[in-house]
Amino acid sequence: MTKRIMRGVQDIKTLSGRADEGTIPYKAYMKLSILEMEKFRRGKEKQSALERVQHIDQRFRDIEAERQEIMTALETKGIRHQTLAAHKNEKPLTTMAPRATARPFKIKY
């Protein structure tokens, strides 16, 4: 005698799980809201990055202005720009010894 498999309502195949995710209205609205939130967040990131760049540019201008003030003060005392440039090319009095190995520093316990 062959054994027969009993099937019930749970075994009826339907198309309910095959719906397109974009056609379900609440999922489409959820995706839109997530995209809008990400757009807003990226806009804030961009704005803060631009502000940081502006602060850096302002600091460069401040540094250059301060440098010009110092150069002007030195020139009024009789120190010329060529003298300062000559000091830049001199080697430092102390130098560090080259490393003997390229391995990282290790601590032994």
N, CA, C and O of each residue as an XYZ file, in Angstrom:
436
protein
N       0.832     -1.164      0.000
C       0.000      0.000      0.000
C       0.900      1.258      0.000
O       1.854      1.328      0.774
N       0.607      2.223     -0.841
C       1.398      3.448     -0.915
C       0.915      4.445      0.130
O      -0.276      4.559      0.420
N       1.880      5.152      0.675
C       1.548      6.136      1.691
C       1.181      7.444      0.997
O       1.944      7.952      0.175
N       0.050      7.969      1.320
C      -0.425      9.195      0.707
C      -0.124     10.384      1.617
O      -0.331     10.319      2.829
N       0.371     11.482      1.012
C       0.684     12.692      1.790
C      -0.575     13.530      1.900
O      -1.209     13.864      0.899
N      -0.923     13.863      3.133
C      -2.112     14.679      3.361
C      -1.723     16.159      3.271
O      -0.794     16.620      3.934
N      -2.435     16.856      2.462
C      -2.170     18.280      2.315
C      -3.365     19.064      2.818
O      -4.512     18.622      2.754
N      -3.039     20.286      3.339
C      -4.101     21.109      3.888
C      -4.103     22.505      3.276
O      -3.544     22.732      2.204
N      -4.733     23.418      3.969
C      -4.853     24.804      3.503
C      -3.480     25.475      3.436
O      -3.257     26.332      2.581
N      -2.563     25.098      4.322
C      -1.240     25.700      4.349
C      -0.446     25.391      3.087
O       0.497     26.113      2.760
N      -0.802     24.362      2.394
C      -0.049     23.954      1.209
C      -0.545     24.605     -0.080
O       0.049     24.388     -1.137
N      -1.600     25.383     -0.024
C      -2.109     26.053     -1.222
C      -1.154     27.187     -1.576
O      -0.857     28.036     -0.734
N      -0.669     27.206     -2.825
C       0.281     28.236     -3.269
C      -0.477     29.491     -3.663
O      -1.484     29.439     -4.370
N       0.039     30.632     -3.183
C      -0.581     31.914     -3.509
C       0.470     32.858     -4.064
O       1.656     32.528     -4.065
N       0.061     34.016     -4.532
C       0.965     35.040     -5.058
C       1.210     36.143     -4.038
O       1.763     37.185     -4.390
N       0.817     35.946     -2.792
C       0.890     37.013     -1.791
C       2.321     37.430     -1.484
O       2.554     38.608     -1.212
N       3.260     36.546     -1.515
C       4.640     36.889     -1.196
C       5.432     37.412     -2.375
O       6.594     37.790     -2.220
N       4.833     37.441     -3.535
C       5.544     37.843     -4.745
C       5.239     39.269     -5.168
O       5.562     39.646     -6.294
N       4.643     40.059     -4.326
C       4.297     41.442     -4.684
C       5.564     42.271     -4.797
O       6.524     42.061     -4.055
N       5.561     43.205     -5.723
C       6.699     44.107     -5.922
C       6.772     45.067     -4.733
O       5.769     45.652     -4.325
N       7.976     45.213     -4.192
C       8.150     46.060     -3.000
C       7.795     47.524     -3.296
O       7.344     48.240     -2.401
N       7.992     47.969     -4.528
C       7.720     49.372     -4.858
C       6.256     49.685     -5.015
O       5.863     50.850     -4.952
N       5.444     48.681     -5.216
C       4.018     48.931     -5.412
C       3.245     49.005     -4.110
O       2.102     49.463     -4.103
N       3.828     48.573     -3.026
C       3.150     48.665     -1.730
C       3.318     50.093     -1.236
O       4.444     50.537     -1.015
N       2.220     50.820     -1.059
C       2.321     52.263     -0.772
C       3.101     52.599      0.495
O       3.939     53.501      0.466
N       2.858     51.915      1.591
C       3.548     52.305      2.827
C       5.046     52.056      2.732
O       5.827     52.792      3.336
N       5.467     51.030      1.984
C       6.905     50.792      1.817
C       7.532     51.850      0.926
O       8.663     52.273      1.163
N       6.804     52.281     -0.100
C       7.313     53.340     -0.972
C       7.470     54.642     -0.191
O       8.482     55.326     -0.342
N       6.485     55.000      0.644
C       6.587     56.207      1.458
C       7.724     56.106      2.476
O       8.398     57.095      2.764
N       7.931     54.910      3.013
C       9.032     54.717      3.956
C      10.369     54.929      3.256
O      11.258     55.574      3.812
N      10.525     54.402      2.059
C      11.770     54.605      1.311
C      11.983     56.075      1.006
O      13.101     56.580      1.112
N      10.894     56.776      0.621
C      11.007     58.213      0.350
C      11.440     58.982      1.590
O      12.282     59.876      1.506
N      10.867     58.639      2.739
C      11.230     59.351      3.969
C      12.680     59.071      4.361
O      13.377     59.963      4.844
N      13.131     57.840      4.156
C      14.526     57.507      4.462
C      15.467     58.279      3.548
O      16.498     58.780      3.996
N      15.117     58.377      2.267
C      15.945     59.137      1.325
C      15.986     60.619      1.686
O      17.036     61.253      1.586
N      14.860     61.166      2.100
C      14.828     62.578      2.495
C      15.673     62.825      3.742
O      16.371     63.835      3.833
N      15.608     61.895      4.708
C      16.428     62.048      5.911
C      17.909     61.980      5.573
O      18.706     62.751      6.109
N      18.284     61.057      4.683
C      19.697     60.960      4.295
C      20.146     62.210      3.553
O      21.263     62.687      3.756
N      19.283     62.741      2.699
C      19.607     63.970      1.964
C      19.834     65.127      2.940
O      20.780     65.899      2.782
N      18.969     65.245      3.943
C      19.128     66.303      4.943
C      20.430     66.132      5.715
O      21.163     67.098      5.929
N      20.719     64.885      6.136
C      21.943     64.612      6.902
C      23.186     64.924      6.072
O      24.132     65.526      6.579
N      23.193     64.518      4.795
C      24.340     64.803      3.925
C      24.490     66.306      3.700
O      25.609     66.808      3.589
N      23.379     67.020      3.633
C      23.439     68.479      3.497
C      24.101     69.125      4.703
O      24.902     70.049      4.564
N      23.755     68.626      5.900
C      24.387     69.140      7.123
C      25.889     68.838      7.133
O      26.695     69.686      7.517
N      26.258     67.626      6.709
C      27.673     67.257      6.645
C      28.419     68.174      5.679
O      29.524     68.629      5.971
N      27.809     68.438      4.532
C      28.438     69.302      3.532
C      28.601     70.719      4.074
O      29.642     71.347      3.883
N      27.569     71.216      4.747
C      27.626     72.562      5.305
C      28.732     72.674      6.353
O      29.481     73.651      6.357
N      28.840     71.691      7.235
C      29.882     71.757      8.262
C      31.267     71.618      7.643
O      32.217     72.246      8.111
N      31.395     70.801      6.595
C      32.695     70.669      5.920
C      33.080     71.987      5.252
O      34.240     72.395      5.314
N      32.128     72.652      4.619
C      32.422     73.947      3.989
C      32.810     75.000      5.033
O      33.694     75.824      4.797
N      32.136     74.964      6.193
C      32.494     75.896      7.262
C      33.907     75.629      7.767
O      34.657     76.567      8.039
N      34.277     74.346      7.893
C      35.646     74.018      8.311
C      36.662     74.524      7.296
O      37.711     75.046      7.675
N      36.362     74.377      6.015
C      37.269     74.863      4.974
C      37.392     76.387      5.050
O      38.485     76.929      4.884
N      36.278     77.076      5.299
C      36.318     78.530      5.433
C      37.167     78.945      6.634
O      37.923     79.912      6.551
N      37.049     78.220      7.750
C      37.865     78.527      8.929
C      39.351     78.299      8.636
O      40.198     79.075      9.079
N      39.659     77.253      7.903
C      41.053     76.977      7.544
C      41.585     78.078      6.629
O      42.704     78.557      6.814
N      40.780     78.480      5.639
C      41.203     79.559      4.741
C      41.422     80.861      5.509
O      42.375     81.593      5.244
N      40.525     81.145      6.469
C      40.688     82.356      7.281
C      41.972     82.286      8.101
O      42.678     83.284      8.246
N      42.269     81.116      8.631
C      43.509     80.959      9.408
C      44.727     81.159      8.528
O      45.708     81.764      8.963
N      44.685     80.655      7.277
C      45.786     80.906      6.341
C      45.979     82.402      6.120
O      47.109     82.889      6.103
N      44.869     83.133      5.950
C      44.978     84.590      5.755
C      45.556     85.265      6.998
O      46.381     86.173      6.893
N      45.112     84.810      8.186
C      45.646     85.379      9.430
C      47.144     85.102      9.572
O      47.908     85.976      9.982
N      47.551     83.890      9.233
C      48.972     83.528      9.318
C      49.792     84.382      8.368
O      50.861     84.871      8.733
N      49.298     84.564      7.156
C      50.038     85.367      6.178
C      50.126     86.824      6.626
O      51.163     87.463      6.450
N      49.046     87.353      7.203
C      49.063     88.732      7.693
C      50.056     88.874      8.844
O      50.807     89.848      8.898
N      50.064     87.915      9.757
C      50.995     87.959     10.884
C      52.438     87.829     10.404
O      53.340     88.487     10.921
N      52.637     86.977      9.417
C      53.980     86.808      8.837
C      54.462     88.126      8.220
O      55.619     88.513      8.383
N      53.557     88.804      7.511
C      53.933     90.089      6.901
C      54.254     91.133      7.967
O      55.170     91.936      7.791
N      53.510     91.130      9.067
C      53.797     92.065     10.161
C      55.184     91.802     10.731
O      55.943     92.741     10.971
N      55.522     90.540     10.949
C      56.833     90.191     11.496
C      57.935     90.582     10.527
O      58.961     91.127     10.934
N      57.723     90.302      9.229
C      58.736     90.659      8.224
C      58.933     92.171      8.169
O      60.060     92.651      8.047
N      57.843     92.912      8.258
C      57.938     94.369      8.247
C      58.688     94.864      9.475
O      59.524     95.762      9.371
N      58.393     94.281     10.647
C      59.075     94.682     11.874
C      60.571     94.376     11.787
O      61.387     95.181     12.236
N      60.941     93.241     11.224
C      62.347     92.885     11.084
C      63.062     93.800     10.088
O      64.216     94.173     10.299
N      62.379     94.155      9.014
C      62.996     95.032      8.022
C      63.213     96.435      8.570
O      64.172     97.111      8.198
N      62.321     96.873      9.453
C      62.522     98.195     10.045
C      63.720     98.207     10.989
O      64.327     99.253     11.220
N      64.059     97.028     11.536
C      65.224     96.928     12.411
C      66.504     96.698     11.623
O      67.585     96.647     12.210
N      66.405     96.558     10.316
C      67.601     96.411      9.504
C      67.920     94.988      9.089
O      68.935     94.760      8.431
N      67.097     94.035      9.447
C      67.329     92.648      9.040
C      66.616     92.438      7.717
O      65.414     92.675      7.597
N      67.372     91.990      6.727
C      66.795     91.826      5.395
C      66.237     90.424      5.198
O      66.545     89.494      5.944
N      65.413     90.308      4.177
C      64.779     89.023      3.851
C      65.806     88.005      3.384
O      65.641     86.815      3.651
N      66.861     88.428      2.695
C      67.877     87.479      2.236
C      68.577     86.837      3.426
O      68.936     85.661      3.362
N      68.777     87.571      4.498
C      69.424     87.025      5.675
C      68.560     85.910      6.277
O      69.076     84.873      6.694
N      67.257     86.133      6.318
C      66.357     85.110      6.847
C      66.340     83.884      5.943
O      66.290     82.757      6.436
N      66.379     84.084      4.645
C      66.370     82.959      3.710
C      67.660     82.156      3.834
O      67.642     80.935      3.679
N      68.778     82.823      4.110
C      70.047     82.115      4.259
C      70.022     81.211      5.490
O      70.601     80.125      5.474
N      69.355     81.653      6.553
C      69.272     80.840      7.769
C      68.403     79.604      7.561
O      68.582     78.596      8.245
N      67.480     79.678      6.637
C      66.625     78.523      6.372
C      67.401     77.373      5.746
O      67.080     76.211      5.993
N      68.394     77.666      4.959
C      69.144     76.634      4.253
C      70.207     75.959      5.111
O      70.765     74.939      4.706
N      70.495     76.504      6.278
C      71.506     75.908      7.151
C      70.995     74.590      7.720
O      69.794     74.413      7.924
N      71.921     73.668      7.974
C      71.552     72.395      8.583
C      71.360     72.586     10.084
O      72.030     73.422     10.690
N      70.456     71.825     10.686
C      70.274     71.954     12.127
C      71.518     71.461     12.876
O      72.271     70.626     12.376
N      71.714     71.994     14.077
C      72.888     71.642     14.859
C      72.849     70.189     15.328
O      73.893     69.541     15.414
N      71.688     69.682     15.625
C      71.573     68.301     16.088
C      70.763     67.502     15.084
O      69.800     67.996     14.497
N      71.170     66.271     14.903
C      70.413     65.376     14.026
C      70.167     64.075     14.764
O      70.947     63.685     15.633
N      69.106     63.422     14.421
C      68.793     62.141     15.037
C      69.548     61.045     14.314
O      69.745     61.113     13.100
N      69.968     60.042     15.053
C      70.656     58.909     14.459
C      69.650     58.066     13.678
O      68.502     57.935     14.104
N      70.052     57.499     12.555
C      69.120     56.671     11.800
C      68.780     55.391     12.555
O      69.583     54.898     13.347
N      67.601     54.862     12.308
C      67.177     53.630     12.974
C      67.977     52.460     12.447
O      68.291     52.391     11.258
N      68.304     51.546     13.332
C      69.087     50.373     12.948
C      68.216     49.325     12.255
O      68.690     48.590     11.389
N      66.944     49.263     12.640
C      66.059     48.265     12.050
C      64.781     48.928     11.580
O      64.452     50.041     11.990
N      64.081     48.241     10.730
C      62.794     48.730     10.239
C      61.643     48.060     10.968
O      60.478     48.314     10.663
N      61.967     47.200     11.938
C      60.925     46.499     12.678
C      60.277     47.415     13.705
O      60.882     48.400     14.128
N      59.041     47.096     14.112
C      58.377     47.915     15.134
C      59.010     47.705     16.494
O      59.706     46.716     16.723
N      58.769     48.625     17.376
C      59.290     48.570     18.750
C      58.562     47.459     19.502
O      57.334     47.382     19.465
N      59.310     46.609     20.175
C      58.720     45.506     20.920
C      59.110     45.592     22.386
O      60.233     45.971     22.720
N      58.187     45.244     23.244
C      58.434     45.231     24.684
C      58.434     43.779     25.140
O      57.502     43.029     24.849
N      59.494     43.382     25.862
C      59.560     42.031     26.389
C      59.181     42.054     27.862
O      59.627     42.917     28.618
N      58.366     41.109     28.251
C      57.915     41.037     29.638
C      58.693     39.996     30.390
O      58.456     39.787     31.580
